[in-house]
Amino acid sequence: MTQQIETTQQIEHFIAGARTAGSGQRTQEVYNPATGEATGVLHLADREDLERAVSAARAAAGTWGEMSLARRTAVLFRFRELVAAHTDELAALITAEHGKVLSDAKGEVGRGLEVVEFACGIAEQLKGEFSDQFSTGIDVYSFRQPLGVVAGITPFNFPVMVPLWMAPVAIATGNAFILKPSERDPSPSLLLAELWQRAGLPDGVFQVLHGDKETVDGLLTHPEVDGISFVGSTPIAKYVHETATKHGKRVQALGGAKNHAVVLPDADMDIAADNINAAAFGSAGERCMAISVAVAVGEAADLLVDKLAERARGIRVGNGMEASSEMGPVITPASKERIRRIVTAAEEDGAAVVVDGRDLIVEDHENGFFVGPTVIDRVRQDMTAYEEEIFGPVLAVLRVDSLEEAVEVINANPYGNGTAIFTSSGAYARQFKRQVTVGMIGVNVPIPVPVAWHSFGGWKDSLFGDHHIYGPDGVRFYTRGKAVTERWPEPHHASGASFAFPSSSD
């Protein structure tokens, strides 16, 4: 039995341990993309709400950061169990406001749980380094401390997973965390806040502040916010990085993507087609790690296109709450129209629309924001369908003559988030993974999202800042290092002080 969110639900902030409508007068509607109906009213923060949240976070960070690792990890373990127990409820909230099918929503929660599990072992990650007797009577060691107050600005496409990429690591390392979720699917964030509270997290350590650009700008410029984590489009990632850095904050800003999957003639074409089909059309293509370009090498092209088209035509599109659905709607009517416009432009520019989802109508959901799976063959690099991040169920097929040409295509693209190669040759795979200028690579794996014990991040216009997200890089991002040089001289002995610069050779 699935759960629907209540019509005209009031979606509030979570500040200092309680839900609140806040003092802001502005609201906006939240929609179910499958039906096109408004299902909730979201309260948007004003400056007073922002100040309340930051003040509560600053007060909480001072005590939480001094709490023992044993007590911190006890909260993380309880939170992990609560999230796992509420997977179905979280998934239902995701599907109701995002539109992705329930199985996909549950998978999102599962991948987020991996990061919680990583954070449960934070004591291992925070162990410092020690150099004994580096100079006579002198030891040198290092340790890491939390930044203080950090904020996460997260996208609509993963309303649970991306917050769980950030908050558990930030909180485990001793910070207070303010989440500004997407205003398109905000409800799962409030359930996460309540689960943190039930796990024993002190009030103010995890808060949810809803808003738009006004709230984002407030977090980017607030003097009491020490770090910003962001996932979204490249133009906004650039803006977030530049603005927050200018205001003295540590920033990690993950941008857009144009992920290519290279298929060599020696690949198992059925395996390649199955995996690329799922990676292109899962979650209606609204993933930063979706495969949006299939690069068909040489004689692989015709057979690959036939198999991709056959599979795309068989995808069952419908309401994500229905068990029979394999793909749901896109997030907004504007997204639907933009996707249709890009496909039409490619067709007019000479591409072949092999599978056309522009006019899909789902029975009993005529007002839903649906676009069907679409496969476009013979796409060129100068077409809008190739240049733009479509963020929809559109797979472009680009034909090349060799692996070397495929690598050149990928490296010429401004994005460098994820890529994949399908081949039976270890030599070709090794050549590919060493030569592409991309941060995450799959070998016969279409969506190479690293597990939580490695870090997630792209290259080029897909990442702004020095640190990738979650994993070891996440720990480094949310902490600052201190190095201590220490000596305990015996009483009444010579001090060893000198006007010369000190040397370690003594």
Protein Blocks (a to p, Z undefined) as FASTA:
>chain_A
ZZdddehiacdddeehiacebjbfbdcddddfknopafbdcddddfklmmmmmmmmmmmm
mmmmmpcfklmmmmmmmmmmmmmmmmmmmmmmmmmmnopafklmmmmmmmmmmmmmmmmm
mmmmmpccddehkbghiacddddddfbiacddddfklmmlmmmmmmmmmmmnopacdddd
dfklmmlmmmmmmmmmmnopaehkaccddddfklmmmmmmmmkbcbdcddddfklmmmmm
mmmmmnopacdddddddddddddfkbcfklmmmmmmmmmmgghlpafkbcfbdcdehjlm
mmmmmmmmmmmmmpccddfkbmkbmbdcdfbfklmmmmmmmmmmmmmnopacfbacklgc
cehilmbccddddddehiafkbmklmpcfkpabdcddddfbfklmmmmmmmpmbffbccd
ddfbfklmmmmmmmpccfbdcehiablcdcfkbccddehjlbgcjbdeehjllmmmmpcc
dddddddddehiaehiafbdcdfkZZ
